[in-house]
Amino acid sequence: MGRPRSFDADKALDEAMEVFWRHGYDGASLAMLTKAMGIKPPSLYAAFGSKEGLLKAALDRYAQRRSEHMRYVLAGRTAREVAERFLSSIAESHTDPANPPGCLLVQGGLACGEGSENIPFELASRRALSETELRERFVQAQREGDLGAEAEPAALARFLSTVASGMGVLASSGADRDALREVARVSLSAFPGRSEDGA
């Protein structure tokens, strides 16, 4: 029988997630990761197979947080409220002092070099999940008459996803919460429908 793991996998993943978040995939060295996780390289490889396997496990952990966020977003009563919740919550989460600035799904894939070319595609596929959920919610809104027949659910979802990625880059570059809220406010002016306060 193999030896049981001598570390808390969830805690170790949280630490690895923060390293990837702050430094990106290429910038996160094995030494940084093992130090943050409190383990030796053999334990990392035994548990996760590779550095890429560790990233995917950390992304799965991150996805648990995002799923809670998206449940709140998609529960908006109207398509406009969904859009408001999506962007306003991003302005809050991307500048939360408890986390590194920005978004792991954006930050993790910046400046990937030779040998890690598939990492940006992995991160993009994860980001696409939220876009798909938004599109399906807007299709529902259109079916219910909340969005007009001229609205394009896929384009609206892509627009919000693009704005969100830009907000992530701004936050990682030092933009504060007020700056991100301003981006959200201006972006919502292009979104159809009435706001939560009826404006």
Sequence and secondary structure as in RCSB ss.txt:
>XXXX:A:sequence
MGRPRSFDADKALDEAMEVFWRHGYDGASLAMLTKAMGIKPPSLYAAFGSKEGLLKAALDRYAQRRSEHMRYVLA
GRTAREVAERFLSSIAESHTDPANPPGCLLVQGGLACGEGSENIPFELASRRALSETELRERFVQAQREGDLGAE
AEPAALARFLSTVASGMGVLASSGADRDALREVARVSLSAFPGRSEDGA
>XXXX:A:secstr
      S HHHHHHHHHHHHHHHHHHHS HHHHHHHHT  HHHHHHHHSSHHHHHHHHHHHHHHHHHHHHHHHHT
 SSHHHHHHHHHHHHHHHTT TTS SS HHHHTTTT  TT TTHHHHHHHHHHHHHHHHHHHHHHHHHTTSS TT
  HHHHHHHHHHHHHHHHHHHHTT  HHHHHHHHHHHHTTSSS  TT  
